[in-house]
Amino acid sequence: MNTPFQKKFKDLCMSLGKNNKALYGALTIAVSKGILRPTFTMMDKKQERDSRVYTAFREGLTGAVAFVSYLATDAVVEKLAYHLAKKTNHLKELPKMKSTLSLITVSITALFIIPGICNMTTKPLLNFFTGKKNNPSQKPASAVIKPSQPVKSVNFGNYKTINPYNFNSFYNSGMKIGGV
């Protein structure tokens, strides 16, 4: 039983298996996160609107930056792998070098490059698209609000604190499990 769909599916799987790169998985994840996370974030009506907008914008931006960063670093890796193989006289090992360097650069890109770019660009781009102006002279809300009543200290009654350097009391304190 070999239908045209089964043949196409088999050919697709064989092609992906032969040409498997870390880049393909990373690009798929970047596109999925860049589309689905902002969508689901904006559908969550329990959160405040400003929080939803910021989170959705950040997730969408992260997906877009990730997609472009993965493509750019993979292009650099292709050239770097060829030069390394040529310089070390291992041109027969070029596919293995490309595969290994691709995995390493996908990891480095995910750990350092994408968060770095997003941290630098999220706030200015969000302000640009929402029309808000960045006012660095404005103090945060916690610095402006003053308590109306003095803060009272909490009294725990006869509760004894444990000296962290006295190990005898350490082992005799805390929650007892199974027993007295």
C-alpha positions in Angstrom: 0.0 0.0 0.0 2.0 2.9 -1.3 -0.2 6.0 -1.8 1.2 9.2 -3.3 1.0 10.9 0.2 3.0 8.1 1.8 5.7 8.4 -1.0 6.0 12.2 -0.5 6.1 11.8 3.2 8.9 9.1 2.9 10.8 11.3 0.5 10.6 14.3 2.8 11.8 12.2 5.8 14.7 10.8 3.8 15.7 14.2 2.6 15.6 15.7 6.1 17.5 12.7 7.5 20.3 13.1 5.0 20.5 16.9 5.2 19.9 17.3 8.9 21.3 20.5 10.4 20.9 22.1 13.8 19.8 25.2 11.9 16.5 23.6 10.7 15.3 22.9 14.2 16.3 26.3 15.5 14.6 28.1 12.7 11.4 26.1 13.2 11.4 26.9 16.9 12.1 30.6 16.3 9.2 30.9 13.9 6.8 29.0 16.1 7.7 31.0 19.2 7.6 34.3 17.2 4.1 33.6 16.1 2.4 31.6 18.8 3.7 33.1 22.0 2.6 36.7 21.2 -0.8 35.4 20.0 -1.5 33.5 23.2 -0.1 36.3 25.4 -2.5 38.8 23.9 -5.4 36.4 24.3 -4.8 36.2 28.1 -7.3 38.8 29.3 -6.4 38.3 33.0 -3.2 40.3 32.7 -3.0 44.1 32.3 -2.9 45.4 28.8 0.5 47.1 29.1 2.0 43.9 30.4 0.5 41.8 27.6 1.7 44.3 25.0 5.3 44.3 26.3 5.4 40.5 26.7 4.0 39.9 23.2 6.3 42.5 21.6 9.3 41.0 23.4 8.4 37.4 22.3 7.7 38.4 18.7 11.0 40.4 18.6 12.9 37.5 20.1 11.5 35.2 17.4 12.4 37.6 14.6 15.9 38.3 16.0 16.4 34.6 16.5 15.5 33.7 12.9 17.8 36.3 11.4 20.6 35.6 13.8 20.5 31.8 13.1 20.7 32.4 9.4 23.5 34.9 9.7 25.6 32.8 12.0 25.0 29.7 9.8 26.3 31.6 6.8 29.4 32.5 8.7 29.9 28.9 9.8 29.7 27.6 6.3 32.5 29.8 5.2 34.5 29.2 8.3 34.2 25.5 8.1 35.5 25.5 4.5 38.5 27.6 5.4 39.3 25.4 8.4 39.0 22.3 6.3 41.2 23.7 3.6 43.8 25.1 6.0 44.1 21.8 8.0 43.9 19.7 4.8 40.8 17.8 5.8 38.4 18.6 3.0 37.0 15.1 3.2 35.7 15.9 6.7 34.0 19.2 5.6 30.4 17.9 6.2 31.3 16.8 9.7 33.0 20.1 10.4 30.0 22.0 9.1 27.6 20.0 11.2 29.6 20.3 14.4 30.2 24.1 14.0 26.5 24.6 13.1 25.5 23.0 16.4 28.0 25.0 18.3 27.0 28.3 16.7 23.3 27.6 17.2 23.9 27.1 20.9 26.1 30.3 21.2 23.6 32.3 19.3 20.7 31.2 21.5 22.8 31.8 24.7 24.4 35.1 24.0 23.6 36.8 20.7 19.8 36.7 20.7 19.4 37.9 24.4 22.0 40.6 23.9 20.3 42.0 20.8 16.8 41.8 22.4 17.9 43.5 25.6 19.4 46.4 23.6 16.5 46.8 21.2 13.2 45.9 23.0 12.6 49.1 24.9 13.5 51.6 22.2 11.6 49.7 19.5 8.5 49.3 21.8 8.6 53.0 22.6 8.9 53.8 18.8 5.9 51.6 17.9 3.7 52.6 20.8 4.5 56.3 20.5 5.8 56.6 24.0 8.8 58.8 24.7 11.6 57.5 26.9 12.0 59.9 29.8 15.1 59.0 31.8 14.5 61.8 34.4 11.2 60.1 35.6 11.7 58.2 38.8 10.3 54.7 39.2 6.9 54.5 41.0 8.4 52.8 44.1 10.7 55.8 44.7 7.9 58.3 44.5 5.3 56.6 46.7 5.8 57.3 50.4 4.1 55.1 53.1 1.3 57.0 55.0 2.0 55.1 58.2 5.4 53.9 59.7 6.2 50.3 59.1 5.7 48.1 62.1 8.1 45.4 63.0 6.6 41.9 63.1 6.6 40.1 66.5 6.6 36.3 66.4 6.1 36.0 70.2 8.3 33.3 71.7 9.7 32.0 68.5 13.4 31.1 68.8 15.7 31.8 66.0 18.3 29.2 65.2 22.0 30.0 65.3 23.3 28.8 61.9 26.6 27.9 63.4 25.1 25.7 66.1 24.6 22.4 64.3 23.0 20.6 67.3 20.0 22.9 67.2 20.0 22.7 63.4 19.3 19.0 63.4 16.7 19.2 66.1 14.6 21.9 64.4 12.4 22.2 61.5 9.5 20.1 60.2 9.3 16.5 61.5 8.3 13.9 59.0 7.0 10.6 60.2 7.3 10.4 64.0 7.4 12.7 67.0 
